[in-house]
Amino acid sequence: MANFPKILMMIGAILLIIGFFMQFIGKLPGDIVFKKGNTTVFFPVVTCIVVSIILSIVFSFIGRFK
């Protein structure tokens, strides 16, 4: 129970970071959008790479605290 405040702060920090980056998802250069008529196809290539890098950093920090 002594680690509970640390866990809550870590979860809050992660949610804050995710919320910040959710504003930019789909707007990065390199994301591919095809629009033809009423159909839109979206390939978030660069967004996936950025999210992958961020999650790798976050999980490496979490792994160091255990």
Residue pairs with C-beta under 8 A, 6 or more apart in sequence:
6 65
10 62
10 65
14 58
17 54
17 58
21 50
21 51
21 54
24 47
25 44
25 47
25 51
26 42
26 44
26 47
28 44
28 46
28 47
28 50
29 46
30 45
30 46
31 42
31 43
31 44
31 45
31 46
31 47
32 42
32 43
32 45
33 40
33 41
33 42
33 43
34 40
34 41
34 42
